[in-house]
Amino acid sequence: MISLAHAQTAGAAADPSGGLMQLLPMILMFVVLWFLMIRPQMKKAKEHKALIAALAKGDEVVTGGGLVGRIVKVGDNYVTLEIAEGTEVVVQKPAIGLVLPKGTLKSL
């Protein structure tokens, strides 16, 4: 009995492509994950970073929390928004989600 079991394992170890064929589905899943999830997320983060770098005084923006206002002051890490006449709020730059076209606040 033992000699039969020993003979079976020796034959299985002789297959040179067995290890590669077992790893191929894992590699394929990683490639699909990269193109469907990771790559688009990196592209979106790069676009948001460019949007944050381009902020200027007078831009009309929407924050992640839904506040709509005009930029009054731009600092290194913070932006001061005028959300109503005479009402200003200090917001972190990464909280800015969208830059609106000029004149949008007048139509609201």
N, C-alpha and C positions, 0 to 999 in steps of 0.2 A: 504493500500500500504506500509506504513512504517513498519508495523508488518511483512510483507513478506520479505522485505529487511533485517530486523534485523534477521530473522530466517535463511536466507541464509548465512550470515556472521558467525553465530554461528556454523553452520555445517562445514564450511571450516576450522575453527580454531581447530576443534577436531581431524584433521588428524595429527598424530604424526610424520610420516615419510616425510611429504611434504617439510619441511625445509631442511632436509638432502639431499633429492633427487635433490633439486635445486642447492645445493652447489657441488654435486658430479661431474658434468661436469667441473666446474672451477678447482677443485682439480686435476682431471685427466689431464686437459690441462697444469697445472703447472708441473706435473710429467713428461709429455712428453717433455715440454720445457726444463726441467732440463737435461734429458738424451740426447736430440738431440743438444742442443746449449750450455748450461752453462758448463756442465761437460767436453766436449772435449776442450773448450776454456781454462778452468782452467788447464787441462793436458798439453796443448801446452805452456801456460805461465810458468808452472813449468819446462818443458824441456828447454825453452829458458833461464830461470834463472840459471839452471845448466850449460848450455853452456857458459854463461857470466862468471860464477864463475871459469870455467876451462880454460879460456884464458891464454896463456903463450907466452913468447917471441919466435918468430920464426914461429908461427902459420900463415897459409895463410887463409885469411878470405874474405868474401864478405859483404859489408855494405848494409843497407836498400836502399841506394841511388844508388847502383850498382857499387861502387868502389871496385876494387879487389887489395889486397895488403898483405904485410907481416908485422906482428907486430914487431915493433922495441922496444917499451917501453910500459909497462903496469902500469897504476896508479890505484888509488882507483876508480875514476869515468871516466877516459879518457884512450884512447889507442892511441899510435902514430903508424901510418901505413906508410910504404914505398911503394908508389904506382908506382914509377919509380926509377931508380937509381939516388940517390941524391935528390929525391923529397919526403918529408914527410908531412903527414896530421894528425892533431889531431882530433879524432872522439870520441864521447861518447860511452861508453860500450854498452848501450842498442841498439845502431844503428847497431851493428854487427848482421847479420842475419844468417850467415852460415859459418862454418869452413870447408875449403877445405882439401882434402888429400894432404900430402906433395908432392912437385914436380909439382903441378898443374900450378903454375905461369910460369915455364919453358916451358910448352907446349903451353902457350897462345901466 
